[in-house]
Amino acid sequence: QVQLVESGGGLVQPGGSLRLSCAASGSIFSLYVMGWYRQVPGKQRELVATITSGANTNYGDSVKGRFTISRDNAKNTVDLQMNSLKPEDTAVYYCNSVSEVSGRGYWGQGTQVTVSS
């Protein structure tokens, strides 16, 4: 069982920056692919970014060049640095982990990000 707790969401103006953090507990963090997804009402949850145990990253097309995902295996955390934010980045952001051994996945409770002037 893995527990994921997100933090760092809030209100930011267009063009601003925000950093999300996800703290994981309950299993061997380094053996998990970690990721961030987001969802707006009425739409499917979409990929923002993922990072493997070997630090290989993958980004959704809409955030490439603006967002950066990173992980700290010593602290069991994964962060998402979001720059040049746009109103269309407004969503609930969810932390996700998937075991590279079993394929089992877990979700955090989500944190709201609102980009508005």
Phi, psi and omega per residue, in radians:
Q1 nan 2.366 3.141
V2 -2.127 2.348 3.044
Q3 -1.920 2.330 -3.118
L4 -2.163 2.274 -3.141
V5 -2.238 2.042 -3.133
E6 -1.581 2.701 3.041
S7 -2.671 2.844 3.037
G8 1.830 -0.062 3.116
G9 -1.236 2.996 3.123
G10 2.789 -2.857 -3.124
L11 -1.792 2.302 3.132
V12 -2.481 2.623 3.121
Q13 -1.373 2.689 3.057
P14 -0.949 2.409 -3.083
G15 1.542 -0.160 -3.118
G16 -1.459 -3.075 -3.109
S17 -2.229 2.714 3.103
L18 -2.663 2.574 3.116
R19 -2.151 2.146 3.068
L20 -1.730 2.570 3.088
S21 -2.301 2.548 3.102
C22 -2.270 2.140 3.103
A23 -1.777 2.249 -3.106
A24 -1.946 2.545 3.076
S25 -2.586 2.780 3.000
G26 1.840 -0.148 3.128
S27 -2.763 -3.056 -3.108
I28 -1.433 1.725 -3.015
F29 -0.959 -0.683 -3.015
S30 -1.167 -0.243 -3.129
L31 -1.665 0.206 -3.085
Y32 -2.016 2.462 2.866
V33 -1.357 2.230 -3.134
M34 -1.901 2.593 -3.104
G35 -2.719 2.904 3.019
W36 -2.150 2.355 3.069
Y37 -2.251 2.854 3.106
R38 -2.465 2.752 -3.090
Q39 -2.591 2.385 2.995
V40 -1.975 2.690 -3.116
P41 -0.969 2.322 3.091
G42 1.491 -0.034 3.138
K43 -2.155 2.783 3.104
Q44 -1.275 2.663 3.055
R45 -1.149 2.369 -3.082
E46 -2.150 2.669 3.112
L47 -1.172 2.336 2.947
V48 -1.809 -0.995 -3.132
A49 -2.877 2.621 3.019
T50 -2.325 2.754 3.094
I51 -2.496 2.253 -3.100
T52 -1.469 3.082 3.091
S53 -1.100 -0.452 3.101
G54 -1.591 0.194 3.078
A55 1.243 0.355 2.988
N56 -1.362 2.348 -3.048
T57 -2.015 2.715 3.084
N58 -2.510 2.394 -3.084
Y59 -2.206 2.588 2.979
G60 -1.182 2.611 -3.056
D61 -1.024 -0.603 -3.037
S62 -1.298 -0.223 -3.097
V63 -2.042 -0.064 -3.124
K64 -1.005 2.321 3.128
G65 1.507 -0.175 -3.132
R66 -2.032 -0.592 -3.092
F67 -1.914 2.601 3.092
T68 -2.359 2.213 3.083
I69 -1.757 2.503 3.106
S70 -2.587 2.796 3.132
R71 -2.409 2.652 3.076
D72 -2.216 1.779 -3.070
N73 -1.205 -0.405 3.110
A74 -1.281 -0.561 -3.114
K75 -1.768 -0.063 -3.102
N76 1.006 0.795 -3.140
T77 -2.266 2.667 2.997
V78 -2.314 2.291 -3.080
D79 -2.003 2.721 3.039
L80 -2.282 1.909 3.067
Q81 -1.558 2.121 -3.077
M82 -2.023 2.050 3.132
N83 -2.029 2.870 3.108
S84 0.849 0.844 -3.063
L85 -1.147 2.533 -3.131
K86 -2.099 2.750 3.096
P87 -0.967 -0.581 -3.137
E88 -1.264 -0.084 3.019
D89 -1.445 -0.127 3.112
T90 -1.065 2.179 -3.091
A91 -3.101 2.998 2.892
V92 -1.552 2.214 -3.111
Y93 -1.780 2.267 -3.088
Y94 -2.026 2.378 3.001
C95 -1.500 2.480 -3.104
N96 -2.365 2.526 3.016
S97 -2.333 2.465 3.099
V98 -2.313 2.198 -3.141
S99 -1.169 2.268 3.074
E100 -1.337 -0.131 3.131
V101 -1.690 -0.902 -3.039
S102 -1.797 -0.330 -3.069
G103 1.435 0.001 -3.120
R104 -1.281 2.437 -3.080
G105 -2.058 2.747 -3.141
Y106 -2.438 2.689 3.122
W107 -2.198 2.588 2.955
G108 -1.472 -3.107 -3.065
Q109 -1.488 -0.222 3.099
G110 1.661 2.637 3.077
T111 -2.404 2.374 -3.058
Q112 -1.414 2.317 2.990
V113 -2.103 2.169 3.132
T114 -2.157 2.158 3.129
V115 -1.933 1.907 -3.048
S116 -2.768 2.589 3.070
S117 -1.641 nan nan
